[in-house]
Amino acid sequence: MSQNRREFIEHLTAGAMLAGVPFSADVVRAFAPPSRPSARAEEFDVTWTKRVNGKYRAVMDVPEIDSGYGVWRASFWVKDYVDNLKATPKDCSSVLVLRHNGIALAMQQSFWDTYGVAKKNSVKHPMTQQDTDRNPALLSSSRGEVAAMFDDLALDKFIGRGGIALACNLAFGDMIELVTKKDGGTPEAARQTAIAGLVPGVILQPSGVFAALHAQDAGCKYLRAS
C-alpha cells in the first residue's frame, strides 16, 4: 500500500472514530486527507463525460482483478442489449472504473513483466483458473492465451471501440510504489514511468469513487463488476 493511501485510510479511520464528537471546522479540516502535490485537480481530464451518450448507459465498477471478468462485463452487457433489446452499439455507452486492486488491470503487460505485478497479487487465468503472470484484461488468441471469441473483450479492444476506461489515481499509487522499489529515483520520475505503463487510452481520475459517481452524474447505471 502506498504512503498516500495509507495516510488517507488513517485519516478516514480517525475521522470515523470521532464522527460523533462536535468539533469546530478547523478541527474537522485537520482530519482531512493530505493533499497530493503530484495530483492537482487540473491534471485530470473529465471531458470523457461528453462521450457518454445514447439511450443506454452503464458504469462498471472494478475494484478487484478477479481474472479480468470486470473488464469483460463492460462489453458483455452491450452485446446482451443488442441481442435482446434490439439496441445498436451506438445506443450504448460503457464506462469502466479500475480502482483499488483492480488498478493493476490498467497496466500494460510490459509493466506487469518489469515490475512483477503478478507477484503482488493472486492472479488467475479467466478460463483455466490457474495462476498466471499475464494481465487477464489483455489476453489475446494471437498469443494462444484465449480462444478468438474472447479477443474483443480485452481492455485495449474495449477502448478501441470507444469504451471509456477510467483509473483511480489513489490506487495508482500502488503502481508507482512498484516502480520506486525497483528503480529508485524521485517520486515524480516513478510516477511518469507508471503513467507510461498505462494501457493507451486509460484516463486517470482523482479517485475511483469520483469516477464512478461522475459517470452516474452523466446518466450511467451503476454495477459492481468484480
SULTA-V586577 format. One record per residue. RES is the residue in one small letter. D_LAST is the distance of its C-alpha to the last C-alpha in Angstrom with 2 decimals. Layout:
BEGIN
RES/D_LAST ; RES/D_LAST
END
This chain:
BEGIN
m/20.02 ; s/22.21 ; q/25.23 ; n/24.25 ; r/20.94 ; r/22.87 ; e/25.57 ; f/23.25 ; i/21.77 ; e/25.36 ; h/26.54 ; l/23.93 ; t/24.86 ; a/28.49 ; g/28.04 ; a/26.36 ; m/29.22 ; l/31.78 ; a/30.35 ; g/33.12 ; v/35.91 ; p/37.83 ; f/38.01 ; s/39.47 ; a/37.44 ; d/38.44 ; v/37.05 ; v/33.74 ; r/33.54 ; a/34.21 ; f/30.84 ; a/28.96 ; p/26.57 ; p/28.69 ; s/29.12 ; r/27.81 ; p/30.77 ; s/28.84 ; a/26.38 ; r/28.77 ; a/27.56 ; e/29.67 ; e/27.73 ; f/24.66 ; d/24.78 ; v/23.72 ; t/25.62 ; w/22.50 ; t/22.76 ; k/25.85 ; r/23.86 ; v/21.84 ; n/24.14 ; g/24.75 ; k/24.52 ; y/20.80 ; r/18.35 ; a/14.60 ; v/12.24 ; m/8.57 ; d/7.10 ; v/5.10 ; p/6.29 ; e/5.61 ; i/7.30 ; d/6.03 ; s/9.06 ; g/8.28 ; y/6.74 ; g/4.98 ; v/8.64 ; w/10.16 ; r/9.02 ; a/10.86 ; s/13.85 ; f/13.56 ; w/14.18 ; v/17.22 ; k/18.72 ; d/18.40 ; y/20.18 ; v/22.77 ; d/23.45 ; n/23.60 ; l/24.68 ; k/26.88 ; a/25.18 ; t/25.63 ; p/23.12 ; k/25.09 ; d/24.33 ; c/20.59 ; s/19.05 ; s/15.46 ; v/14.15 ; l/11.22 ; v/10.63 ; l/9.93 ; r/10.54 ; h/11.01 ; n/10.30 ; g/8.47 ; i/12.07 ; a/13.20 ; l/11.82 ; a/14.33 ; m/17.19 ; q/19.65 ; q/20.38 ; s/23.70 ; f/22.17 ; w/20.09 ; d/23.42 ; t/25.59 ; y/23.68 ; g/22.11 ; v/18.44 ; a/17.61 ; k/20.11 ; k/18.24 ; n/14.95 ; s/14.38 ; v/13.32 ; k/13.45 ; h/14.64 ; p/12.55 ; m/15.79 ; t/17.85 ; q/15.42 ; q/18.09 ; d/17.93 ; t/18.07 ; d/19.10 ; r/17.87 ; n/15.15 ; p/13.02 ; a/12.44 ; l/16.26 ; l/17.56 ; s/20.73 ; s/23.22 ; s/26.00 ; r/25.27 ; g/24.77 ; e/21.10 ; v/19.89 ; a/21.89 ; a/23.04 ; m/21.24 ; f/17.90 ; d/19.50 ; d/18.82 ; l/15.02 ; a/15.34 ; l/14.67 ; d/18.45 ; k/19.25 ; f/16.86 ; i/18.70 ; g/21.96 ; r/21.69 ; g/21.44 ; g/17.71 ; i/17.10 ; a/14.91 ; l/15.05 ; a/14.66 ; c/15.18 ; n/18.70 ; l/18.40 ; a/15.71 ; f/17.82 ; g/20.46 ; d/18.93 ; m/19.59 ; i/23.03 ; e/23.69 ; l/23.22 ; v/25.81 ; t/28.12 ; k/28.20 ; k/29.10 ; d/31.26 ; g/32.62 ; g/34.11 ; t/33.51 ; p/30.26 ; e/30.97 ; a/31.41 ; a/28.23 ; r/26.29 ; q/27.97 ; t/27.19 ; a/23.47 ; i/23.63 ; a/25.44 ; g/22.62 ; l/20.04 ; v/19.31 ; p/22.00 ; g/21.05 ; v/18.18 ; i/19.43 ; l/19.33 ; q/19.18 ; p/20.59 ; s/17.26 ; g/13.69 ; v/14.84 ; f/17.79 ; a/15.98 ; a/13.74 ; l/16.94 ; h/19.23 ; a/17.36 ; q/17.99 ; d/21.54 ; a/21.80 ; g/21.08 ; c/17.41 ; k/15.63 ; y/12.39 ; l/9.11 ; r/5.98 ; a/3.82 ; s/0.00
END
